[in-house]
Amino acid sequence: MNLENKKQFVVILIAIGLGLVAAFLTSQYVQNNIKAQTKALARDYGKQNAGFAKEIETLRSEVKRQRDEIKQLETKQSQYKPGVAAQATTEKVQPVVQMDSFSVRTPPGKRAVTILVDSLSAVGGLINPGDFVDIIGEIKIPEESGDAKSVKDVTTVLFQNIQVLAVGTNFKPLGSAPAYEAQQKARSLNITVAISPEESGLIAFAQANGKLQLTLRPPTDGGLQLLQVASWDTLAEYVMDHQGTELMVPQKQANIFEADDQEKDEVRPYIQIFKSGAESNF
C-alpha cells in the first residue's frame, strides 16, 4: 500500500470515528432532551393533579355539608308534630293543642260544622264517623209575587262527598249493633261534617230555611255529579225514561191577560186550493 492510499484510509477511519462520536453525542442530546421534557410534563401533570385533587376535596366538603343539612332537616321534621310549637326560650317542644282535641281531626282547609237532622234523615241512624255523605236540602224559597208568606218547596242535592267527623259526641267509628240501634231510636242526631269555609255559611243558611237529609256514599265513590233540582217535571221525566210510565203531573199555570180589542187580529176562514201546481186562496 502506498503512502497516498494510507492517507485515504486514515481519513476514512477518522471520518467514521467522528461520525460515531457525532451519532453518540446526538443520541445523548436527544435522550437528555426527552428526559427534560418528561420531567417538565410530569411537573405540569403533578400540578394539574394537585388542582384536581383540591377541587375534588372541595366538592366532597360541599357534599358533606349538604348531607349534614339534610340530616338536620329530617331530624327537625321527625320531631315535628301537628299542634305543637317550639318555644323561643327553651329547646323543649311544648304542645299548643292537646292531641285528643277534636279540632285536630278536622282536615286542613275544612271547617267542622254540626247540623241537626232526624234519625230517618240520617240514613236511619246508620251514619258513622268517617263516612262520606251527600247532603240534600228541602228548602223553602219565597215566590216572586212578593208575598212573604208565599213560598215554594224545592228539593235538591246541596253538597256532595262530605266527610262525617262525628255523630253526637262520638268521633270514633262504631263497632257494634247496639250503638246503631241507639242512634236509630234517637229522635234527632247532631252530625258534625267537614266542609269548606264557603260551604259552612251556605249550609247554615239552608238549614235555617228548610230541612236537611243525608245520603250515604260508598267509600270507593269520590266523584261529583251535576244533578237536577227535584220537581214534578224531573220526576215524571225520570219515571218515563227508566220505567216507561207516564205520570200525570200538574201543569204550570200561565198568566193570561185580556188582549186589547184594537190589537186583536181578525181571523177569517179561508180555503186553500191547489190547481195544476198553482195555489189559490178563497
ChimeraX commands (.cxc) that place a marker at each C-alpha (Angstrom):
marker #1 position 0.00,0.00,0.00 radius 0.5
marker #1 position 1.50,3.31,-0.99 radius 0.5
marker #1 position 1.52,6.45,1.08 radius 0.5
marker #1 position -1.38,8.03,-0.74 radius 0.5
marker #1 position -3.69,5.10,-0.01 radius 0.5
marker #1 position -2.64,5.06,3.59 radius 0.5
marker #1 position -3.64,8.69,3.90 radius 0.5
marker #1 position -7.04,8.00,2.40 radius 0.5
marker #1 position -7.57,5.02,4.71 radius 0.5
marker #1 position -6.68,7.14,7.76 radius 0.5
marker #1 position -9.04,9.89,6.64 radius 0.5
marker #1 position -11.85,7.36,6.24 radius 0.5
marker #1 position -11.18,5.94,9.72 radius 0.5
marker #1 position -11.16,9.43,11.18 radius 0.5
marker #1 position -14.40,10.26,9.39 radius 0.5
marker #1 position -16.01,7.07,10.65 radius 0.5
marker #1 position -14.83,7.79,14.17 radius 0.5
marker #1 position -16.11,11.36,14.02 radius 0.5
marker #1 position -19.44,10.07,12.68 radius 0.5
marker #1 position -19.71,7.61,15.52 radius 0.5
marker #1 position -18.86,10.31,18.03 radius 0.5
marker #1 position -21.43,12.65,16.45 radius 0.5
marker #1 position -24.09,9.93,16.48 radius 0.5
marker #1 position -23.33,9.16,20.14 radius 0.5
marker #1 position -23.47,12.81,21.10 radius 0.5
marker #1 position -26.69,13.30,19.17 radius 0.5
marker #1 position -28.22,10.27,20.89 radius 0.5
marker #1 position -27.19,11.60,24.27 radius 0.5
marker #1 position -28.65,15.00,23.46 radius 0.5
marker #1 position -31.94,13.50,22.33 radius 0.5
marker #1 position -32.17,11.31,25.43 radius 0.5
marker #1 position -31.34,14.20,27.72 radius 0.5
marker #1 position -33.90,16.38,25.92 radius 0.5
marker #1 position -36.56,13.66,26.23 radius 0.5
marker #1 position -35.81,13.24,29.92 radius 0.5
marker #1 position -36.04,17.01,30.46 radius 0.5
marker #1 position -39.35,17.23,28.62 radius 0.5
marker #1 position -40.64,14.20,30.52 radius 0.5
marker #1 position -39.75,15.81,33.81 radius 0.5
marker #1 position -41.43,19.05,32.73 radius 0.5
marker #1 position -44.56,17.19,31.71 radius 0.5
marker #1 position -44.50,15.27,34.97 radius 0.5
marker #1 position -44.29,18.55,36.91 radius 0.5
marker #1 position -47.18,20.06,34.93 radius 0.5
marker #1 position -49.26,16.91,35.36 radius 0.5
marker #1 position -48.50,16.88,39.07 radius 0.5
marker #1 position -49.65,20.49,39.36 radius 0.5
marker #1 position -52.83,19.69,37.44 radius 0.5
marker #1 position -53.46,16.64,39.63 radius 0.5
marker #1 position -52.95,18.75,42.69 radius 0.5
marker #1 position -55.53,21.24,41.37 radius 0.5
marker #1 position -57.93,18.41,40.55 radius 0.5
marker #1 position -57.40,16.88,43.97 radius 0.5
marker #1 position -58.10,20.24,45.60 radius 0.5
marker #1 position -61.31,20.66,43.57 radius 0.5
marker #1 position -62.39,17.11,44.42 radius 0.5
marker #1 position -61.75,17.76,48.09 radius 0.5
marker #1 position -63.78,20.98,47.88 radius 0.5
marker #1 position -66.66,19.11,46.22 radius 0.5
marker #1 position -66.50,16.40,48.88 radius 0.5
marker #1 position -66.67,19.04,51.61 radius 0.5
marker #1 position -69.68,20.68,49.94 radius 0.5
marker #1 position -71.48,17.34,49.56 radius 0.5
marker #1 position -70.80,16.53,53.21 radius 0.5
marker #1 position -72.13,19.92,54.27 radius 0.5
marker #1 position -75.33,19.43,52.24 radius 0.5
marker #1 position -75.80,15.94,53.68 radius 0.5
marker #1 position -75.44,17.33,57.19 radius 0.5
marker #1 position -78.08,20.00,56.42 radius 0.5
marker #1 position -80.45,17.36,55.04 radius 0.5
marker #1 position -79.98,15.23,58.14 radius 0.5
marker #1 position -80.72,18.23,60.33 radius 0.5
marker #1 position -83.91,18.97,58.36 radius 0.5
marker #1 position -85.01,15.33,58.58 radius 0.5
marker #1 position -84.38,15.39,62.32 radius 0.5
marker #1 position -86.46,18.54,62.71 radius 0.5
marker #1 position -89.28,17.07,60.58 radius 0.5
marker #1 position -89.28,13.84,62.55 radius 0.5
marker #1 position -89.58,15.84,65.76 radius 0.5
marker #1 position -92.43,17.98,64.41 radius 0.5
marker #1 position -96.00,17.03,65.42 radius 0.5
marker #1 position -99.28,18.73,64.50 radius 0.5
marker #1 position -100.50,21.14,67.11 radius 0.5
marker #1 position -97.13,21.79,68.76 radius 0.5
marker #1 position -94.81,24.80,68.55 radius 0.5
marker #1 position -91.22,25.36,69.62 radius 0.5
marker #1 position -90.77,27.76,72.48 radius 0.5
marker #1 position -88.27,30.56,71.91 radius 0.5
marker #1 position -86.79,30.40,75.39 radius 0.5
marker #1 position -86.42,26.64,75.72 radius 0.5
marker #1 position -85.40,23.86,73.39 radius 0.5
marker #1 position -88.18,21.60,74.61 radius 0.5
marker #1 position -91.25,21.48,72.33 radius 0.5
marker #1 position -94.46,22.31,74.17 radius 0.5
marker #1 position -97.89,21.26,72.80 radius 0.5
marker #1 position -100.25,24.12,71.94 radius 0.5
marker #1 position -103.32,21.95,71.28 radius 0.5
marker #1 position -103.90,18.66,73.02 radius 0.5
marker #1 position -103.70,15.72,70.61 radius 0.5
marker #1 position -107.00,14.33,71.89 radius 0.5
marker #1 position -108.78,17.59,70.99 radius 0.5
marker #1 position -111.47,17.29,68.33 radius 0.5
marker #1 position -110.04,20.19,66.27 radius 0.5
marker #1 position -107.01,18.13,65.22 radius 0.5
marker #1 position -109.39,15.73,63.46 radius 0.5
marker #1 position -110.62,18.47,61.11 radius 0.5
marker #1 position -108.88,18.16,57.70 radius 0.5
marker #1 position -106.73,21.13,56.58 radius 0.5
marker #1 position -108.72,23.75,54.71 radius 0.5
marker #1 position -112.02,22.49,56.16 radius 0.5
marker #1 position -114.34,23.64,58.92 radius 0.5
marker #1 position -116.23,21.42,61.35 radius 0.5
marker #1 position -119.95,22.29,61.25 radius 0.5
marker #1 position -122.73,20.49,63.13 radius 0.5
marker #1 position -126.17,20.07,61.57 radius 0.5
marker #1 position -129.32,18.75,63.20 radius 0.5
marker #1 position -131.20,16.00,61.35 radius 0.5
marker #1 position -133.76,13.47,62.46 radius 0.5
marker #1 position -132.76,9.82,62.68 radius 0.5
marker #1 position -134.59,8.87,59.49 radius 0.5
marker #1 position -132.87,11.66,57.54 radius 0.5
marker #1 position -129.50,10.34,58.79 radius 0.5
marker #1 position -129.91,7.09,56.82 radius 0.5
marker #1 position -132.00,5.65,59.64 radius 0.5
marker #1 position -129.27,6.35,62.20 radius 0.5
marker #1 position -126.64,4.34,60.31 radius 0.5
marker #1 position -124.29,7.28,59.82 radius 0.5
marker #1 position -120.82,6.57,61.18 radius 0.5
marker #1 position -117.82,8.88,61.84 radius 0.5
marker #1 position -115.52,8.59,58.84 radius 0.5
marker #1 position -118.37,8.09,56.35 radius 0.5
marker #1 position -118.87,10.32,53.32 radius 0.5
marker #1 position -122.35,11.61,52.54 radius 0.5
marker #1 position -124.31,13.82,50.16 radius 0.5
marker #1 position -126.50,16.47,51.76 radius 0.5
marker #1 position -129.99,17.01,50.35 radius 0.5
marker #1 position -131.87,20.19,51.17 radius 0.5
marker #1 position -135.64,20.68,51.25 radius 0.5
marker #1 position -135.58,24.46,51.01 radius 0.5
marker #1 position -138.48,26.92,51.27 radius 0.5
marker #1 position -137.90,29.56,48.60 radius 0.5
marker #1 position -140.02,32.75,48.52 radius 0.5
marker #1 position -142.22,33.20,45.45 radius 0.5
marker #1 position -141.67,36.10,43.07 radius 0.5
marker #1 position -145.08,37.52,43.93 radius 0.5
marker #1 position -143.55,39.48,46.81 radius 0.5
marker #1 position -145.81,37.98,49.43 radius 0.5
marker #1 position -143.68,36.99,52.43 radius 0.5
marker #1 position -145.99,34.07,53.17 radius 0.5
marker #1 position -145.90,32.75,49.60 radius 0.5
marker #1 position -143.13,30.15,49.37 radius 0.5
marker #1 position -142.39,27.06,47.30 radius 0.5
marker #1 position -140.59,23.92,48.43 radius 0.5
marker #1 position -137.52,22.91,46.40 radius 0.5
marker #1 position -135.65,19.65,46.95 radius 0.5
marker #1 position -132.12,19.29,45.60 radius 0.5
marker #1 position -128.65,17.96,46.44 radius 0.5
marker #1 position -126.71,20.81,48.01 radius 0.5
marker #1 position -123.31,19.24,48.78 radius 0.5
marker #1 position -121.58,16.05,47.65 radius 0.5
marker #1 position -118.84,13.84,49.10 radius 0.5
marker #1 position -118.85,15.44,52.56 radius 0.5
marker #1 position -116.90,13.75,55.35 radius 0.5
marker #1 position -118.65,12.96,58.63 radius 0.5
marker #1 position -116.40,13.82,61.58 radius 0.5
marker #1 position -118.68,12.90,64.46 radius 0.5
marker #1 position -122.17,11.73,65.36 radius 0.5
marker #1 position -123.18,13.39,68.58 radius 0.5
marker #1 position -120.14,13.29,70.83 radius 0.5
marker #1 position -118.79,10.15,69.22 radius 0.5
marker #1 position -115.97,10.77,66.72 radius 0.5
marker #1 position -114.74,7.17,66.55 radius 0.5
marker #1 position -116.29,4.55,64.22 radius 0.5
marker #1 position -118.99,2.41,65.82 radius 0.5
marker #1 position -118.19,-1.25,66.22 radius 0.5
marker #1 position -121.39,-2.87,67.45 radius 0.5
marker #1 position -125.05,-3.15,66.51 radius 0.5
marker #1 position -126.39,-1.73,69.83 radius 0.5
marker #1 position -124.70,1.58,69.08 radius 0.5
marker #1 position -126.53,1.80,65.74 radius 0.5
marker #1 position -129.77,0.84,67.44 radius 0.5
marker #1 position -129.34,3.70,69.91 radius 0.5
marker #1 position -128.88,6.13,67.02 radius 0.5
marker #1 position -132.00,4.76,65.28 radius 0.5
marker #1 position -134.10,5.25,68.41 radius 0.5
marker #1 position -132.96,8.86,68.84 radius 0.5
marker #1 position -135.43,11.47,67.56 radius 0.5
marker #1 position -132.65,13.67,66.18 radius 0.5
marker #1 position -128.89,13.47,65.72 radius 0.5
marker #1 position -126.15,16.09,65.75 radius 0.5
marker #1 position -123.97,15.31,62.72 radius 0.5
marker #1 position -120.63,17.14,62.52 radius 0.5
marker #1 position -119.25,17.34,58.99 radius 0.5
marker #1 position -116.09,18.77,57.40 radius 0.5
marker #1 position -116.84,21.41,54.74 radius 0.5
marker #1 position -115.11,24.40,53.21 radius 0.5
marker #1 position -115.43,27.86,54.78 radius 0.5
marker #1 position -117.77,28.97,51.97 radius 0.5
marker #1 position -119.96,25.90,52.35 radius 0.5
marker #1 position -120.22,26.40,56.11 radius 0.5
marker #1 position -122.20,29.61,55.62 radius 0.5
marker #1 position -124.35,28.08,52.91 radius 0.5
marker #1 position -125.26,25.01,54.93 radius 0.5
marker #1 position -126.21,27.18,57.91 radius 0.5
marker #1 position -128.45,29.28,55.65 radius 0.5
marker #1 position -130.02,26.17,54.09 radius 0.5
marker #1 position -130.77,24.65,57.49 radius 0.5
marker #1 position -132.31,27.91,58.69 radius 0.5
marker #1 position -134.63,27.94,55.66 radius 0.5
marker #1 position -135.51,24.28,55.34 radius 0.5
marker #1 position -134.64,20.72,56.26 radius 0.5
marker #1 position -131.52,18.67,55.57 radius 0.5
marker #1 position -131.22,14.99,54.76 radius 0.5
marker #1 position -128.14,12.77,54.31 radius 0.5
marker #1 position -127.45,10.02,51.79 radius 0.5
marker #1 position -124.59,7.59,52.43 radius 0.5
marker #1 position -121.88,7.13,49.79 radius 0.5
marker #1 position -119.69,4.04,49.32 radius 0.5
marker #1 position -116.08,4.62,50.38 radius 0.5
marker #1 position -114.78,3.97,46.85 radius 0.5
marker #1 position -117.02,6.58,45.19 radius 0.5
marker #1 position -115.49,10.03,45.39 radius 0.5
marker #1 position -116.85,11.52,42.16 radius 0.5
marker #1 position -119.17,14.51,41.82 radius 0.5
marker #1 position -122.19,14.71,39.52 radius 0.5
marker #1 position -124.33,17.50,38.08 radius 0.5
marker #1 position -127.83,16.83,39.37 radius 0.5
marker #1 position -131.18,18.45,38.57 radius 0.5
marker #1 position -133.50,20.03,41.10 radius 0.5
marker #1 position -136.17,17.53,42.13 radius 0.5
marker #1 position -139.60,18.57,40.83 radius 0.5
marker #1 position -142.75,17.08,39.32 radius 0.5
marker #1 position -141.28,17.51,35.83 radius 0.5
marker #1 position -137.93,15.85,36.62 radius 0.5
marker #1 position -139.72,13.03,38.47 radius 0.5
marker #1 position -142.06,12.41,35.53 radius 0.5
marker #1 position -139.14,12.51,33.08 radius 0.5
marker #1 position -137.11,10.05,35.18 radius 0.5
marker #1 position -140.02,7.59,35.58 radius 0.5
marker #1 position -140.77,7.75,31.86 radius 0.5
marker #1 position -137.09,7.14,30.92 radius 0.5
marker #1 position -136.45,4.32,33.42 radius 0.5
marker #1 position -139.86,2.74,33.98 radius 0.5
marker #1 position -141.77,3.64,30.84 radius 0.5
marker #1 position -144.62,5.01,32.97 radius 0.5
marker #1 position -146.23,8.36,32.28 radius 0.5
marker #1 position -147.12,10.40,35.34 radius 0.5
marker #1 position -149.86,12.97,35.13 radius 0.5
marker #1 position -148.13,15.86,36.86 radius 0.5
marker #1 position -149.66,19.30,37.48 radius 0.5
marker #1 position -149.05,21.76,34.69 radius 0.5
marker #1 position -147.73,25.22,35.33 radius 0.5
marker #1 position -150.37,27.90,35.08 radius 0.5
marker #1 position -149.62,30.60,32.58 radius 0.5
marker #1 position -150.53,34.23,33.18 radius 0.5
marker #1 position -153.45,35.04,30.85 radius 0.5
marker #1 position -154.10,38.67,30.01 radius 0.5
marker #1 position -157.09,40.04,28.13 radius 0.5
marker #1 position -155.92,41.47,24.85 radius 0.5
marker #1 position -156.91,44.94,23.73 radius 0.5
marker #1 position -159.70,44.98,21.15 radius 0.5
marker #1 position -157.60,47.14,18.86 radius 0.5
marker #1 position -154.76,44.64,18.93 radius 0.5
marker #1 position -156.95,41.64,18.14 radius 0.5
marker #1 position -156.25,40.20,14.72 radius 0.5
marker #1 position -159.33,39.26,12.79 radius 0.5
marker #1 position -159.23,35.61,11.82 radius 0.5
marker #1 position -161.16,34.85,8.68 radius 0.5
marker #1 position -161.84,31.37,7.36 radius 0.5
marker #1 position -160.34,30.59,4.02 radius 0.5
marker #1 position -159.99,27.66,1.66 radius 0.5
marker #1 position -156.68,26.77,0.11 radius 0.5
marker #1 position -156.89,25.06,-3.28 radius 0.5
marker #1 position -154.06,23.72,-5.37 radius 0.5
marker #1 position -154.83,23.50,-9.07 radius 0.5
marker #1 position -152.26,22.44,-11.67 radius 0.5
marker #1 position -149.46,23.18,-9.22 radius 0.5
marker #1 position -150.70,26.71,-8.59 radius 0.5
marker #1 position -152.08,27.94,-5.28 radius 0.5
marker #1 position -155.38,29.77,-4.99 radius 0.5
marker #1 position -156.92,31.24,-1.83 radius 0.5
marker #1 position -160.66,31.90,-1.37 radius 0.5
marker link #1:1,2 radius 0.2
marker link #1:2,3 radius 0.2
marker link #1:3,4 radius 0.2
marker link #1:4,5 radius 0.2
marker link #1:5,6 radius 0.2
marker link #1:6,7 radius 0.2
marker link #1:7,8 radius 0.2
marker link #1:8,9 radius 0.2
marker link #1:9,10 radius 0.2
marker link #1:10,11 radius 0.2
marker link #1:11,12 radius 0.2
marker link #1:12,13 radius 0.2
marker link #1:13,14 radius 0.2
marker link #1:14,15 radius 0.2
marker link #1:15,16 radius 0.2
marker link #1:16,17 radius 0.2
marker link #1:17,18 radius 0.2
marker link #1:18,19 radius 0.2
marker link #1:19,20 radius 0.2
marker link #1:20,21 radius 0.2
marker link #1:21,22 radius 0.2
marker link #1:22,23 radius 0.2
marker link #1:23,24 radius 0.2
marker link #1:24,25 radius 0.2
marker link #1:25,26 radius 0.2
marker link #1:26,27 radius 0.2
marker link #1:27,28 radius 0.2
marker link #1:28,29 radius 0.2
marker link #1:29,30 radius 0.2
marker link #1:30,31 radius 0.2
marker link #1:31,32 radius 0.2
marker link #1:32,33 radius 0.2
marker link #1:33,34 radius 0.2
marker link #1:34,35 radius 0.2
marker link #1:35,36 radius 0.2
marker link #1:36,37 radius 0.2
marker link #1:37,38 radius 0.2
marker link #1:38,39 radius 0.2
marker link #1:39,40 radius 0.2
marker link #1:40,41 radius 0.2
marker link #1:41,42 radius 0.2
marker link #1:42,43 radius 0.2
marker link #1:43,44 radius 0.2
marker link #1:44,45 radius 0.2
marker link #1:45,46 radius 0.2
marker link #1:46,47 radius 0.2
marker link #1:47,48 radius 0.2
marker link #1:48,49 radius 0.2
marker link #1:49,50 radius 0.2
marker link #1:50,51 radius 0.2
marker link #1:51,52 radius 0.2
marker link #1:52,53 radius 0.2
marker link #1:53,54 radius 0.2
marker link #1:54,55 radius 0.2
marker link #1:55,56 radius 0.2
marker link #1:56,57 radius 0.2
marker link #1:57,58 radius 0.2
marker link #1:58,59 radius 0.2
marker link #1:59,60 radius 0.2
marker link #1:60,61 radius 0.2
marker link #1:61,62 radius 0.2
marker link #1:62,63 radius 0.2
marker link #1:63,64 radius 0.2
marker link #1:64,65 radius 0.2
marker link #1:65,66 radius 0.2
marker link #1:66,67 radius 0.2
marker link #1:67,68 radius 0.2
marker link #1:68,69 radius 0.2
marker link #1:69,70 radius 0.2
marker link #1:70,71 radius 0.2
marker link #1:71,72 radius 0.2
marker link #1:72,73 radius 0.2
marker link #1:73,74 radius 0.2
marker link #1:74,75 radius 0.2
marker link #1:75,76 radius 0.2
marker link #1:76,77 radius 0.2
marker link #1:77,78 radius 0.2
marker link #1:78,79 radius 0.2
marker link #1:79,80 radius 0.2
marker link #1:80,81 radius 0.2
marker link #1:81,82 radius 0.2
marker link #1:82,83 radius 0.2
marker link #1:83,84 radius 0.2
marker link #1:84,85 radius 0.2
marker link #1:85,86 radius 0.2
marker link #1:86,87 radius 0.2
marker link #1:87,88 radius 0.2
marker link #1:88,89 radius 0.2
marker link #1:89,90 radius 0.2
marker link #1:90,91 radius 0.2
marker link #1:91,92 radius 0.2
marker link #1:92,93 radius 0.2
marker link #1:93,94 radius 0.2
marker link #1:94,95 radius 0.2
marker link #1:95,96 radius 0.2
marker link #1:96,97 radius 0.2
marker link #1:97,98 radius 0.2
marker link #1:98,99 radius 0.2
marker link #1:99,100 radius 0.2
marker link #1:100,101 radius 0.2
marker link #1:101,102 radius 0.2
marker link #1:102,103 radius 0.2
marker link #1:103,104 radius 0.2
marker link #1:104,105 radius 0.2
marker link #1:105,106 radius 0.2
marker link #1:106,107 radius 0.2
marker link #1:107,108 radius 0.2
marker link #1:108,109 radius 0.2
marker link #1:109,110 radius 0.2
marker link #1:110,111 radius 0.2
marker link #1:111,112 radius 0.2
marker link #1:112,113 radius 0.2
marker link #1:113,114 radius 0.2
marker link #1:114,115 radius 0.2
marker link #1:115,116 radius 0.2
marker link #1:116,117 radius 0.2
marker link #1:117,118 radius 0.2
marker link #1:118,119 radius 0.2
marker link #1:119,120 radius 0.2
marker link #1:120,121 radius 0.2
marker link #1:121,122 radius 0.2
marker link #1:122,123 radius 0.2
marker link #1:123,124 radius 0.2
marker link #1:124,125 radius 0.2
marker link #1:125,126 radius 0.2
marker link #1:126,127 radius 0.2
marker link #1:127,128 radius 0.2
marker link #1:128,129 radius 0.2
marker link #1:129,130 radius 0.2
marker link #1:130,131 radius 0.2
marker link #1:131,132 radius 0.2
marker link #1:132,133 radius 0.2
marker link #1:133,134 radius 0.2
marker link #1:134,135 radius 0.2
marker link #1:135,136 radius 0.2
marker link #1:136,137 radius 0.2
marker link #1:137,138 radius 0.2
marker link #1:138,139 radius 0.2
marker link #1:139,140 radius 0.2
marker link #1:140,141 radius 0.2
marker link #1:141,142 radius 0.2
marker link #1:142,143 radius 0.2
marker link #1:143,144 radius 0.2
marker link #1:144,145 radius 0.2
marker link #1:145,146 radius 0.2
marker link #1:146,147 radius 0.2
marker link #1:147,148 radius 0.2
marker link #1:148,149 radius 0.2
marker link #1:149,150 radius 0.2
marker link #1:150,151 radius 0.2
marker link #1:151,152 radius 0.2
marker link #1:152,153 radius 0.2
marker link #1:153,154 radius 0.2
marker link #1:154,155 radius 0.2
marker link #1:155,156 radius 0.2
marker link #1:156,157 radius 0.2
marker link #1:157,158 radius 0.2
marker link #1:158,159 radius 0.2
marker link #1:159,160 radius 0.2
marker link #1:160,161 radius 0.2
marker link #1:161,162 radius 0.2
marker link #1:162,163 radius 0.2
marker link #1:163,164 radius 0.2
marker link #1:164,165 radius 0.2
marker link #1:165,166 radius 0.2
marker link #1:166,167 radius 0.2
marker link #1:167,168 radius 0.2
marker link #1:168,169 radius 0.2
marker link #1:169,170 radius 0.2
marker link #1:170,171 radius 0.2
marker link #1:171,172 radius 0.2
marker link #1:172,173 radius 0.2
marker link #1:173,174 radius 0.2
marker link #1:174,175 radius 0.2
marker link #1:175,176 radius 0.2
marker link #1:176,177 radius 0.2
marker link #1:177,178 radius 0.2
marker link #1:178,179 radius 0.2
marker link #1:179,180 radius 0.2
marker link #1:180,181 radius 0.2
marker link #1:181,182 radius 0.2
marker link #1:182,183 radius 0.2
marker link #1:183,184 radius 0.2
marker link #1:184,185 radius 0.2
marker link #1:185,186 radius 0.2
marker link #1:186,187 radius 0.2
marker link #1:187,188 radius 0.2
marker link #1:188,189 radius 0.2
marker link #1:189,190 radius 0.2
marker link #1:190,191 radius 0.2
marker link #1:191,192 radius 0.2
marker link #1:192,193 radius 0.2
marker link #1:193,194 radius 0.2
marker link #1:194,195 radius 0.2
marker link #1:195,196 radius 0.2
marker link #1:196,197 radius 0.2
marker link #1:197,198 radius 0.2
marker link #1:198,199 radius 0.2
marker link #1:199,200 radius 0.2
marker link #1:200,201 radius 0.2
marker link #1:201,202 radius 0.2
marker link #1:202,203 radius 0.2
marker link #1:203,204 radius 0.2
marker link #1:204,205 radius 0.2
marker link #1:205,206 radius 0.2
marker link #1:206,207 radius 0.2
marker link #1:207,208 radius 0.2
marker link #1:208,209 radius 0.2
marker link #1:209,210 radius 0.2
marker link #1:210,211 radius 0.2
marker link #1:211,212 radius 0.2
marker link #1:212,213 radius 0.2
marker link #1:213,214 radius 0.2
marker link #1:214,215 radius 0.2
marker link #1:215,216 radius 0.2
marker link #1:216,217 radius 0.2
marker link #1:217,218 radius 0.2
marker link #1:218,219 radius 0.2
marker link #1:219,220 radius 0.2
marker link #1:220,221 radius 0.2
marker link #1:221,222 radius 0.2
marker link #1:222,223 radius 0.2
marker link #1:223,224 radius 0.2
marker link #1:224,225 radius 0.2
marker link #1:225,226 radius 0.2
marker link #1:226,227 radius 0.2
marker link #1:227,228 radius 0.2
marker link #1:228,229 radius 0.2
marker link #1:229,230 radius 0.2
marker link #1:230,231 radius 0.2
marker link #1:231,232 radius 0.2
marker link #1:232,233 radius 0.2
marker link #1:233,234 radius 0.2
marker link #1:234,235 radius 0.2
marker link #1:235,236 radius 0.2
marker link #1:236,237 radius 0.2
marker link #1:237,238 radius 0.2
marker link #1:238,239 radius 0.2
marker link #1:239,240 radius 0.2
marker link #1:240,241 radius 0.2
marker link #1:241,242 radius 0.2
marker link #1:242,243 radius 0.2
marker link #1:243,244 radius 0.2
marker link #1:244,245 radius 0.2
marker link #1:245,246 radius 0.2
marker link #1:246,247 radius 0.2
marker link #1:247,248 radius 0.2
marker link #1:248,249 radius 0.2
marker link #1:249,250 radius 0.2
marker link #1:250,251 radius 0.2
marker link #1:251,252 radius 0.2
marker link #1:252,253 radius 0.2
marker link #1:253,254 radius 0.2
marker link #1:254,255 radius 0.2
marker link #1:255,256 radius 0.2
marker link #1:256,257 radius 0.2
marker link #1:257,258 radius 0.2
marker link #1:258,259 radius 0.2
marker link #1:259,260 radius 0.2
marker link #1:260,261 radius 0.2
marker link #1:261,262 radius 0.2
marker link #1:262,263 radius 0.2
marker link #1:263,264 radius 0.2
marker link #1:264,265 radius 0.2
marker link #1:265,266 radius 0.2
marker link #1:266,267 radius 0.2
marker link #1:267,268 radius 0.2
marker link #1:268,269 radius 0.2
marker link #1:269,270 radius 0.2
marker link #1:270,271 radius 0.2
marker link #1:271,272 radius 0.2
marker link #1:272,273 radius 0.2
marker link #1:273,274 radius 0.2
marker link #1:274,275 radius 0.2
marker link #1:275,276 radius 0.2
marker link #1:276,277 radius 0.2
marker link #1:277,278 radius 0.2
marker link #1:278,279 radius 0.2
marker link #1:279,280 radius 0.2
marker link #1:280,281 radius 0.2
marker link #1:281,282 radius 0.2
view
